[in-house]
């Protein structure tokens, strides 16, 4: 199925975009980890959100999810691994599946972790973000797994089941070694572990890694007044577009991105 709109992220910006799309009777798929895992859900009360003084972050997110579902938005739980414009469509890989839309909105929030040393240079040359997607390339080989994804243990066990020799490391202080290919990792204590592949199983992926060629500005996604990025058919909304990191801004940008993505799509 080709959706009118794909939304990456289940926070206020992404859910507002989904609600706006359904209000216009457009098909929409929201790709997200559990929405209630959002940092916003830890807020005990918000005094500055218009019309809902004192609402907790969890209450607000749950209401947005319920509203989007009731209006007919579809949800797919999982990590978006890549977003790519493809001749009139936008393709989004989710774990080992693919979704297609006429346009996509990136609303993943902010990346709270910088790339590891060696990660970007060796991406696709031994660095992977999905064990079930790429694991068969490393069957019987030595691999390292590091991350905080909800399905981390499941993916690590999959690698073991296909004969990989799996070492588990902490993300903090980890460096990836190698010139043309991954040859190993070095942990925070300076210990080196030889390996053929590194699986970074984070709960989410930074926007610059999610969509190759995506223009960034000061570490945030660069957008114009329509919330369009430099890539055709790809829009962005919320904290991922930069300061101020405020709920009201995220909601407004989600509506704006949905409006123009549905009007313009790839145009």
C-alpha positions as CSV (number, residue, x, y, z in Angstrom):
1,X,0.0,0.0,0.0
2,X,1.2,3.5,-0.8
3,X,0.2,6.0,1.9
4,X,-0.5,9.6,1.3
5,X,1.8,10.4,4.2
6,X,4.4,8.6,6.3
7,X,5.3,10.1,9.7
8,X,8.5,9.2,11.4
9,X,8.0,9.8,15.1
10,X,5.1,9.5,17.6
11,X,5.6,12.7,19.6
12,X,3.4,15.8,19.5
13,X,4.7,17.0,16.1
14,X,4.3,13.6,14.4
15,X,0.9,12.9,16.0
16,X,-0.4,16.4,15.1
17,X,0.7,15.8,11.5
18,X,-1.2,12.5,11.5
19,X,-4.3,14.1,12.9
20,X,-4.2,16.8,10.3
21,X,-3.8,14.2,7.5
22,X,-6.8,12.2,8.7
23,X,-8.9,15.3,9.0
24,X,-8.3,15.7,5.3
25,X,-9.2,12.1,4.7
26,X,-5.6,11.2,3.7
27,X,-4.1,7.8,4.5
28,X,-1.2,8.1,7.0
29,X,1.2,5.6,8.7
30,X,3.0,6.7,11.9
31,X,6.3,4.8,12.4
32,X,7.4,5.1,16.0
33,X,8.8,3.3,19.0
34,X,6.3,3.3,21.9
35,X,5.0,6.9,21.9
36,X,4.9,6.8,25.7
37,X,8.7,6.3,25.7
38,X,9.0,10.0,24.7
39,X,10.9,12.2,27.2
40,X,7.9,14.5,27.2
41,X,6.0,11.7,29.1
42,X,8.2,12.3,32.1
43,X,6.9,15.9,32.5
44,X,4.8,16.0,35.7
45,X,2.9,19.1,34.6
46,X,3.1,21.8,31.8
47,X,2.1,25.3,32.7
48,X,2.8,26.9,29.3
49,X,0.8,24.9,26.9
50,X,-2.2,26.8,25.8
51,X,-5.6,25.7,27.0
52,X,-4.4,22.7,29.1
53,X,-2.7,24.2,32.1
54,X,-1.2,21.5,34.4
55,X,-1.6,18.6,31.9
56,X,1.1,16.0,32.4
57,X,3.2,15.0,29.4
58,X,2.0,11.4,29.5
59,X,-1.7,12.5,29.5
60,X,-1.1,14.8,26.5
61,X,0.7,12.1,24.5
62,X,-1.9,9.5,25.3
63,X,-4.7,11.9,24.2
64,X,-2.9,12.6,20.9
65,X,-2.4,8.9,20.2
66,X,-6.0,8.1,21.0
67,X,-7.2,10.9,18.8
68,X,-5.0,9.9,15.9
69,X,-6.1,6.2,16.2
70,X,-9.8,7.1,16.5
71,X,-9.5,9.2,13.3
72,X,-8.0,6.2,11.4
73,X,-4.2,6.8,11.5
74,X,-2.3,3.5,11.2
75,X,0.7,2.9,13.5
76,X,3.8,0.7,13.0
77,X,6.0,0.0,16.0
78,X,9.7,-0.1,15.2
79,X,12.8,1.9,14.3
80,X,12.9,3.7,11.0
81,X,16.3,2.9,9.6
82,X,16.4,4.9,6.4
83,X,14.3,7.4,4.5
84,X,14.8,7.7,0.7
85,X,13.0,9.6,-2.1
86,X,12.5,7.3,-5.0
87,X,11.0,8.8,-8.2
88,X,7.7,10.2,-6.9
89,X,7.6,8.2,-3.7
90,X,9.4,8.2,-0.4
91,X,10.5,4.8,0.9
92,X,11.0,4.2,4.6
93,X,12.7,1.0,5.9
94,X,11.4,-0.1,9.2
95,X,13.4,-2.9,10.8
96,X,13.2,-5.5,8.0
97,X,10.1,-4.1,6.3
98,X,9.5,-1.2,3.9
99,X,6.7,1.4,3.8
100,X,5.9,3.7,0.8
101,X,4.3,7.1,0.8
102,X,3.8,10.1,-1.4
103,X,5.6,12.2,1.1
104,X,7.2,11.8,4.6
105,X,7.5,14.0,7.7
106,X,10.5,13.5,9.9
107,X,9.5,14.2,13.5
108,X,11.9,12.0,15.6
109,X,12.7,14.6,18.2
110,X,16.4,15.4,18.9
111,X,19.2,13.0,18.8
112,X,20.8,13.0,22.3
113,X,23.9,11.1,21.2
114,X,26.7,12.2,18.9
115,X,27.9,9.6,16.3
116,X,30.6,7.3,17.6
117,X,34.2,7.8,16.3
118,X,34.4,5.8,13.1
119,X,30.6,5.3,12.8
120,X,29.9,7.6,9.9
121,X,33.0,6.8,8.0
122,X,32.3,3.0,8.2
123,X,28.6,3.0,7.8
124,X,27.7,0.3,5.2
125,X,31.3,-1.0,5.5
126,X,30.8,-3.0,8.7
127,X,28.5,-0.6,10.7
128,X,24.8,-1.5,10.6
129,X,21.7,-0.4,12.5
130,X,19.7,-3.6,12.1
131,X,20.7,-7.1,12.9
132,X,17.7,-8.8,11.3
133,X,18.3,-6.8,8.1
134,X,22.1,-7.2,7.7
135,X,22.9,-10.1,10.0
136,X,23.2,-12.8,7.3
137,X,26.2,-10.9,5.8
138,X,28.1,-11.7,9.0
139,X,27.0,-15.3,9.5
140,X,29.7,-17.2,11.4
141,X,31.7,-14.0,11.9
142,X,32.7,-11.9,14.9
143,X,30.4,-9.0,15.6
144,X,29.8,-6.4,18.4
145,X,26.4,-5.2,19.5
146,X,25.9,-2.0,21.4
147,X,22.8,0.1,22.0
148,X,19.6,0.8,23.9
149,X,16.9,-0.3,21.5
150,X,13.8,-2.0,23.1
151,X,14.5,-5.1,21.0
152,X,18.3,-5.1,21.7
153,X,18.3,-8.6,23.2
154,X,16.1,-10.0,20.5
155,X,18.4,-8.7,17.8
156,X,21.6,-9.9,19.5
157,X,20.0,-13.3,20.0
158,X,19.2,-13.4,16.3
159,X,22.9,-12.9,15.4
160,X,23.8,-15.7,17.8
161,X,21.2,-18.0,16.2
162,X,22.8,-17.6,12.7
163,X,26.3,-18.5,14.1
164,X,27.7,-15.0,14.8
165,X,30.2,-14.7,17.6
166,X,28.6,-11.8,19.5
167,X,30.3,-9.5,22.0
168,X,28.1,-6.9,23.8
169,X,29.5,-3.5,24.6
170,X,28.3,-0.2,26.1
171,X,27.8,2.7,23.7
172,X,29.5,5.2,26.0
173,X,33.1,5.7,25.1
174,X,33.0,3.2,22.2
175,X,35.2,3.8,19.1
176,X,34.9,1.9,15.8
177,X,38.2,0.9,14.3
178,X,39.2,0.3,10.7
179,X,40.1,2.1,7.4
180,X,38.1,0.7,4.5
181,X,36.2,-1.9,6.6
182,X,35.5,-2.4,10.3
183,X,38.3,-4.3,12.0
184,X,37.3,-3.9,15.7
185,X,36.1,-1.6,18.5
186,X,37.8,0.1,21.4
187,X,35.9,0.6,24.6
188,X,36.1,3.3,27.2
189,X,38.7,1.4,29.1
190,X,41.0,1.1,26.0
191,X,40.3,-2.6,25.5
192,X,40.2,-3.5,21.8
193,X,37.9,-6.2,20.5
194,X,38.5,-7.5,16.9
195,X,35.3,-7.9,14.8
196,X,34.0,-7.9,11.3
197,X,30.8,-5.9,12.0
198,X,29.3,-3.6,14.5
199,X,25.6,-3.4,15.1
200,X,24.5,-0.1,16.7
201,X,21.1,-0.9,18.0
202,X,19.9,2.5,19.2
203,X,16.3,3.3,20.0
204,X,16.4,5.9,17.3
205,X,18.8,7.1,14.5
206,X,20.0,10.7,14.0
207,X,18.3,12.4,11.1
208,X,21.6,12.9,9.1
209,X,22.0,9.1,9.2
210,X,18.4,8.4,8.6
211,X,18.2,10.3,5.3
212,X,21.5,10.4,3.4
213,X,22.1,13.9,1.9
214,X,19.7,15.6,4.3
215,X,20.8,19.2,4.9
216,X,21.5,20.1,8.5
217,X,22.2,23.4,10.2
218,X,23.9,23.4,13.6
219,X,23.0,19.8,14.0
220,X,19.3,20.2,13.3
221,X,17.3,19.5,10.1
222,X,17.3,22.6,7.8
223,X,13.7,23.4,6.7
224,X,12.0,26.3,4.8
225,X,8.8,28.0,5.8
226,X,6.7,25.0,4.5
227,X,8.8,22.7,6.7
228,X,10.3,21.2,3.5
229,X,13.8,19.8,3.6
230,X,16.3,19.8,0.7
231,X,15.1,16.3,-0.3
232,X,12.1,15.9,-2.5
233,X,8.9,14.8,-0.7
234,X,10.6,14.9,2.8
235,X,9.5,17.4,5.4
236,X,10.4,17.8,9.1
237,X,8.7,19.1,12.2
238,X,9.3,19.5,15.9
239,X,12.5,19.5,18.0
240,X,14.5,18.0,15.2
241,X,14.3,21.4,13.4
242,X,16.0,23.3,16.2
243,X,15.3,25.8,18.9
244,X,13.1,26.6,20.7
245,X,12.5,23.0,21.9
246,X,8.9,23.8,22.9
247,X,5.7,21.7,22.7
248,X,3.6,24.5,21.1
249,X,6.2,25.0,18.4
250,X,6.3,21.2,17.7
251,X,2.5,21.0,17.3
252,X,2.4,24.0,15.0
253,X,5.2,22.7,12.8
254,X,3.5,19.3,12.7
255,X,0.3,20.9,11.3
256,X,2.3,23.0,8.8
257,X,4.4,20.1,7.6
258,X,1.3,18.0,7.0
259,X,-0.5,20.8,5.2
260,X,2.3,21.4,2.7
261,X,3.4,17.8,2.3
262,X,-0.2,16.8,1.3
263,X,-0.4,19.8,-1.0
264,X,3.0,19.4,-2.6
265,X,4.1,15.8,-2.0
266,X,7.1,15.4,-4.3
267,X,6.5,18.8,-6.0
